[in-house]
Amino acid sequence: MKNNLPNDGAAKAYRHHRLLVRMGQVSIALGALTALSHWVAHLALTGGPPGIQDILIGYPTGAALMILGAVLAGRTTPKKR
């Protein structure tokens, strides 16, 4: 199937663009899952994660993944030259 794809520069740039957008969407989903799992850990009756893990792995990591994903997913399509 990939043998039928055009090999010119515009098609290659568009495929690269779509790959980056998909990676951004996956990053947004991973960030949301990280923040959600951190929130569920705070709801647990056992007390939650230890201090350093709470600071470094919880909401800041989820937010960073979501921001990175938003930057990648918000790319505009490549311009034709």
C-alpha positions as a Markdown table, in Angstrom:
| # | Residue | x | y | z |
|---|---|---|---|---|
| 1 | Met | 0.0 | 0.0 | 0.0 |
| 2 | Lys | 2.8 | 2.4 | 0.8 |
| 3 | Asn | 4.3 | 1.8 | -2.7 |
| 4 | Asn | 1.4 | 3.7 | -4.3 |
| 5 | Leu | 2.0 | 6.9 | -2.3 |
| 6 | Pro | 3.5 | 9.8 | -4.2 |
| 7 | Asn | 7.1 | 10.6 | -3.4 |
| 8 | Asp | 7.2 | 14.3 | -4.1 |
| 9 | Gly | 8.2 | 16.9 | -1.5 |
| 10 | Ala | 4.6 | 18.1 | -0.8 |
| 11 | Ala | 3.2 | 14.7 | -0.1 |
| 12 | Lys | 6.2 | 13.8 | 2.1 |
| 13 | Ala | 5.8 | 17.1 | 4.1 |
| 14 | Tyr | 2.1 | 16.4 | 4.5 |
| 15 | Arg | 2.7 | 12.9 | 5.8 |
| 16 | His | 5.3 | 14.3 | 8.2 |
| 17 | His | 2.8 | 16.9 | 9.4 |
| 18 | Arg | 0.1 | 14.3 | 10.0 |
| 19 | Leu | 2.5 | 12.2 | 11.9 |
| 20 | Leu | 3.4 | 15.1 | 14.2 |
| 21 | Val | -0.3 | 15.9 | 14.7 |
| 22 | Arg | -1.1 | 12.3 | 15.7 |
| 23 | Met | 1.8 | 12.3 | 18.1 |
| 24 | Gly | 0.5 | 15.5 | 19.6 |
| 25 | Gln | -3.0 | 13.9 | 20.0 |
| 26 | Val | -1.5 | 10.9 | 21.7 |
| 27 | Ser | 0.6 | 13.2 | 24.0 |
| 28 | Ile | -2.6 | 15.0 | 25.0 |
| 29 | Ala | -4.3 | 11.7 | 25.9 |
| 30 | Leu | -1.3 | 10.5 | 27.9 |
| 31 | Gly | -1.2 | 13.8 | 29.8 |
| 32 | Ala | -4.9 | 13.5 | 30.6 |
| 33 | Leu | -4.4 | 9.9 | 31.8 |
| 34 | Thr | -1.4 | 11.0 | 33.9 |
| 35 | Ala | -3.4 | 13.8 | 35.6 |
| 36 | Leu | -6.4 | 11.5 | 36.1 |
| 37 | Ser | -4.4 | 8.7 | 37.7 |
| 38 | His | -2.8 | 11.3 | 39.9 |
| 39 | Trp | -6.2 | 12.6 | 41.0 |
| 40 | Val | -7.4 | 9.0 | 41.6 |
| 41 | Ala | -4.3 | 8.4 | 43.8 |
| 42 | His | -5.2 | 11.4 | 45.9 |
| 43 | Leu | -8.7 | 9.9 | 46.4 |
| 44 | Ala | -7.3 | 6.6 | 47.6 |
| 45 | Leu | -7.8 | 5.9 | 51.3 |
| 46 | Thr | -4.2 | 4.7 | 51.7 |
| 47 | Gly | -2.8 | 8.2 | 51.7 |
| 48 | Gly | -1.5 | 8.6 | 48.2 |
| 49 | Pro | 2.0 | 8.8 | 46.7 |
| 50 | Pro | 5.1 | 10.0 | 48.6 |
| 51 | Gly | 6.1 | 13.7 | 48.6 |
| 52 | Ile | 8.7 | 13.8 | 45.7 |
| 53 | Gln | 6.5 | 11.6 | 43.5 |
| 54 | Asp | 3.6 | 13.8 | 44.3 |
| 55 | Ile | 5.5 | 16.9 | 43.2 |
| 56 | Leu | 7.3 | 15.6 | 40.1 |
| 57 | Ile | 5.0 | 12.9 | 38.6 |
| 58 | Gly | 1.5 | 14.2 | 39.2 |
| 59 | Tyr | -0.2 | 17.2 | 37.8 |
| 60 | Pro | 3.0 | 19.0 | 36.4 |
| 61 | Thr | 3.9 | 16.0 | 34.2 |
| 62 | Gly | 0.3 | 15.7 | 33.0 |
| 63 | Ala | 0.1 | 19.4 | 32.2 |
| 64 | Ala | 3.5 | 19.3 | 30.4 |
| 65 | Leu | 2.4 | 16.4 | 28.2 |
| 66 | Met | -0.9 | 18.1 | 27.4 |
| 67 | Ile | 0.8 | 21.4 | 26.5 |
| 68 | Leu | 3.4 | 19.6 | 24.3 |
| 69 | Gly | 0.6 | 17.7 | 22.7 |
| 70 | Ala | -1.4 | 20.9 | 22.1 |
| 71 | Val | 1.6 | 22.5 | 20.4 |
| 72 | Leu | 2.1 | 19.5 | 18.1 |
| 73 | Ala | -1.6 | 18.9 | 17.4 |
| 74 | Gly | -2.2 | 22.6 | 16.7 |
| 75 | Arg | 0.2 | 22.7 | 13.8 |
| 76 | Thr | -1.0 | 24.2 | 10.5 |
| 77 | Thr | -0.8 | 22.3 | 7.3 |
| 78 | Pro | 2.4 | 22.9 | 5.4 |
| 79 | Lys | 2.2 | 25.6 | 2.7 |
| 80 | Lys | 2.6 | 24.8 | -1.0 |
| 81 | Arg | 5.7 | 26.4 | -2.5 |
